[in-house]
């Protein structure tokens, strides 16, 4: 595998040989903590077949990550001390971490590693305790950097779903990042995983270690304006790649309230296409029962199925079509194209567009007819419709520049489409 770098124009990722890399991630936060190596291989094999290439996981997990042992009965730290990793005995916690990283290499998967969930820095709510200060954060970061920094399939992710506002929090983040960089054998790109409704740049815009931006648009409501979040950082003065690293999860209770219903495959697709066409250099999917690796005996209103069942949910299989679509084009060199939409509608019917040197893509969520201003294009235009549910194209048709009206092939809330123009 090759390490990932930020592209020259700072709009996306490339591998060491300069090839564009579209990030298609999955949230597997409790991966290191809860699964056996055999279960991990089943998970990796499934996600690889479904087109995913990045797995986001945490070393010190949210769910009793300090005190509840992993599958093999091992805990990560002695007495919850970040300066004392528990390395005793055969196949300790950290041996298992390395085994997981090496298994991911076999499946050509990158692991976006969070050294710790954010509640170990800023509890706010949670089940354990804050354990980090500046000094021990550096020591722990250096340990993790030495342990994993020689692998090429690593991306570092600071934070962990908690707001960082106090001087102490930033000292911990900066020292942990410095420790990682000192410990690693080769340089790996780094970001920050923010809390819901927020971005990496909310509190860390000036951090010298922030190579790219993650959004967590979150699980509180249907994401009709998710494109506005991505554009906020796409339009920022300091240019960095940006992606939605935690949108609404499939089968997650809306606003944490089962009585409001659950996000479905359409919600997940909509968040993905709005995010990517707004400028996202990739996208991360999530399922509520997979990040937690819920077991059969935990099925209830919060978790509707086991993690094994959840691996095969519809949107999980459909995310590969986002990647397939974007990899057909130069997705690193492009710009927003929403201003081509004539009489733009708001809310649920807003049309998000993106445009490269010789192509343009427009996502229509509900099959509503719309118009585009193409008067500046003086070449013949080839058009087709792309189906986000199946990854298939319609028959191509030709048109000339002008103000053109388009009627999507299917209509209704569950029937989104992408108009693909080549010129």
N, C-alpha and C positions, 0 to 999 in steps of 0.2 A: 504494500500500500504506500501511497505518497501522502505527505503532509498537506494540509490545506493552508492556503494563503489568501489574503485579500487581493482582489484584482487591481490592475494598474489604475483604473478609473474609480476604484473604491466603491463600486456598485454591486459587487458579488464576490464569489470565491473561485479560486482556480487551484488545481493540483500543482505539484512541483514542476511538471512538464508544461505548465501553462494552459492546460485544458479547463474549460469552464466546468464548474461543479454546482449542480442544483441540489440544495439541501432539502431532503424529504425525511423529516424526523418523526420519531414516535416517543412519547413520554413513558418511560419505564422507571419512574423514580425509585421504586423499592427493589429494583433488580438485584443489586449486590446483597441486599439484606435478606430477601425472602426465598429466592429460588435456588434449587440445586443446580449443579452444572448440567445435568441431563435435562432439566426443565428449561434452563437457559438456552440450550441448543435447540430445543423445540421452538422456543420463542424466536430466536434468531433466524432459524430456517424459514419459519412462517413469514416473518416480516421481510426477509430478503426476497422471497418469492413474490411478495406483494409490492415490491418496488422501493421499499424504504432503504435508505443508506446511512442514516444517523440515528443513534439511540441516545436519549437523554436520561441519565441516571445519577444517583446521589450516593456518595460514600458513607456519610453519616446521615441515615435516613430520618424522615419526619416521624414515622410511626415507631416510637420508642427505639430509635436508631442507636442510642448509646447503651441501653441496658437490656434490650431484648436480643437474644442471640440470633445469629443467622441460621440458615438451614442446617449447618453442621455444628451448631451449638457454640459458636465462637462470637465474641464481642470485639469491637474494633480497638478500644482503648482500655488501659488499666486505670480503674477508679475514675473514669470519665475525664482523664487528663490528656489534653491534646499533645503534650510533649512525651507521652508514654504509650505509643502504639503497642497493642498486645501481640507480640511476635513469638510467643512461647509455643512449643509443641509442633506436631505435624499438621499441615494444612490449616494454618491459622486464618483469621479473617482476611488478612492482606494477601495470603497465598491464593485465596479464592478470588479476590479482586483481580489479581494478575491473570489467573486462569480464565476469567470472563473476558478480559481485554484480548487475550490471545485467541480465544474462541471467536470473538468478534472479527479479528483479523482473518481467520479462515473463511468467514462469510463476507469478507470485504465490507464490513460495517465500521463506521466511525462511532466512537463513544464520546458524547459531550458530557464530561465529568464535572459534577458539582462536588467539590471537596466536602461540603457540609450543607445541610438544609439550613435555611436562614434563622430558624428558631434557636439554634445554638449560639447565635450572635445577638439576636433581638427577639426575645420570647414572644411578647405581645399576647399570644394565646398558644397553647401547646401543652405538652405532657411531661417535658423533662426540664432542662435548665440551660441557661447561658453558660458556656464554658470557655469562651474565647476572650482574650485581651490581645493587645498588640504583639507582645513578645511571644506568647505561645502560638499565636496565629502564624507568625513567621516560621517558627520551628515546625509546626504541622504542615504548612505549605511546602517547606523544603523537603520534608519527609515524603509527601505525596509526589512532589516533582521528581525526586530521585527514584521513587518506586515505579512511576508510570511515564516519566518524561522521555524515556528512550523509545517508546512505541510511537509509530507514525500515525496511528488511527485515533489520536487524542485531540480533543478540543477542551479548553478549560472554561468553566462557567462559574463565576462568582455569584454570591448572593444566595438565592433560594427562597423566593416567594415571600419575602419580608421586606417591609420598608426600612430603609437605612437613613436616619435623620440626625443622629447625635454624633458628636466628634468621635466618640469611642467606636461607633460603628464603622466610620470611615477609616480609622486607624487600623481596625481589624482587617477590613477589606484590602487596604493598601499593603499591609504587612503580609497578609496571606498571598496576595498576588506576587509580591516581591520574593517570598519564599519559594513559590512555584517556579518562578523564573530562575532563581539561583540553583534550584535542585535539578531542573530538567536538563537533559543532554542536548536537545535540539529545541528550537523555538516553536511553540504552538500558539495558534490564535486564541483569543480570550474575549469573553463577554460577561454580562451580568443578567441573571434571571430575576425580573422584577415581580412585585406583587400584582394582583389583579387590577386591570384598568390602568396599567402604568408601563413605562418604558425604561430601558437601561439608562437612558440619558436624563431621567428625572432628577437623579441625585449624583450621577457619575459622569456627566457630559465632559468634564475636563480631565478625567482619569487617563493617565498616559497608557494604562494597560487595556483600555477599552477599544478593541479592534473592530467590533461590529455590534449592532444594536438588536436586542431582543425586545419584543412586545409580549405582554401577557394581556390579551384583550379579555380573556376570562370567561366566567360561567354565570354571569348575573342576568344577562338578557340576550335575545337574539341579536346577532351582530350586523345590524343594517348599516352601521357607519364605521365598520372596521377599516375600510379603506382610508378614512380620515386619519386614523391613528398611524397607519404606515406612512402616509404622505407627510405627516408631521416631522418624522425623522428623515424621510427622503429629501425634503425641502430644507433641512437644517444647513446652517452655514458650514459646519464641519461635516464633510461627506463621509459616511460609513455605510457598509452594507446593512440592511435592515430586514428582519423577518418576524413573522408572528410565531413565537416559540411556545405559546400556550393559548390557543383559542378555545372556544366551547368544545367540550368533550362529547363524543357520542354516548348517548344513554346517561348523561349527567343530569341530575335534577336542576331545573332552571332556577337560578338564584338560591341554590341549595335547598329548594322547597319542592318535594315530590308533588304536592298539591297543585303546583303550577305546570306540571308536566316535565318532560325530558327532552333534551336536544336530540334531534334525529339526523339521519344521513343528509337530508337536505340542508339543515342548519350548518352541518360540518362542511359540506361542499361549498356553500355560499361563503362562509368565512375564509375558506382556502382560496377560492378564485378572486374574491374581492381583495384579499391581502396580496396575493401574488401579482395581479394585474395593476395594483396600486404602486408596485415597485418592489415588492418583496423578493429577495434573492433566493428564496426557498420558503418552506412552510413546515410546521410541525403539527401532526395529528395527535389526538389523544383519545383514549377510551377510559371511562371512569373506573371500570373494573380491572383494567390492565395496569394502570400506573400503580395501583395498590396491590395487584396480584391477589384479588379476592378469591377465597375458597368457596366451595359448595356450601359449607355451613355458615357462611357470612351473607348469603343471599337474603335481601330484605328490601325495604324501600330505598335505602341508600345504594345498594349494589344489587343489580337486577339479575346477574348471572356470574358464573365463574370466569376467571381470566382466560381459561382455555377456550370457552365458548365465545368470549368477547373478541378473541383474535380474528374471528371470521365474520365480524359484523360488516354490513354493506359499505359504509364509508371507508373502513380500513382498506377494503379492496379497491375502492374508487380513487383513493389518493394517488395511486400510480399514474392516473390519467392526467393529473395536474403536471406532474414531472414530464410525462410523455409529450404533452402539448408544448411546454416551454422549451424542452430540449430540441424541438424542431426549428427553433429560431435562435438568433443571437440575443439571448435574454439578459446579458450583462450590459449591452449598449442599447438602451431604450429610454423613453421618457413617457410621462403621463399623456393620455390622449382624450381625457374626459371632455375637453373643450370642443371636440369635434361633434359631440352630441347636441343636436338642435332641440331646444325646449326641454332641457334635462329635467327628468322627474326626480323627486326626492324620496327618501325613505326606502321602502321595500323594492321600488322599481328603479332605483338609481343605477345607471349604466356606468361601469368602471371600464376604462380603456387604457391600453398601453401601445406604444408605437416605436418601432425600430427603423432602420434605414430603408428597408423594403417590405415592411409588413406592419399590420396593426391588428390588435385583438380587442374585442369588446364582449364583456360578460353581461348577459341579460338574465336576471334571476327568475322571472316569472312568465317569460314568453310574451311580454308586452311589445307591440310594434314601436319602433323608434326610427329617428332620422339621423344621418351623419352628414356633416359638411365635408365633402371630399373635393371641393372645387380647385384646390391647389395641386391635385394629383393629375398630371397630364399624360400619364401612361395608362395602358389598359390594366384593369384591376381584375384579379381572379379572386373569387369569394367562395367560401364554403362554411357550413355549420359544423361545429364540434360538439359532441354529446358528452358532458361530464360524467354521466352515469355508466357509459360503456367505452369511452375512449375512441369512438368511431366518427368518421367524417361523412357528411352528406355529399351528394354529387356536386362537383364544382360548377360555378356559373360565372359568366363574364359581365363586366359593367364598366362604364366610363365615369370619370369624375363629375361631380355635381352635388346637389343636395339630394341624397338618396334615402328612400324609405325601405326599411327592412322588417319583414314579418318572420319571427322565429318559427321553426317547423313545429314546435309543440308549445302549448300554453298551460298555465296553471302553476300553483306554488311549487309543486314537486318537479317541475320540468324546466330547468335552467339550460341555457345554451351559450356557446361562445361563437361569435362571428369572427372568422379568420379571413383577413384580407392580405393579399400579396400583390406588390406592384413594383 
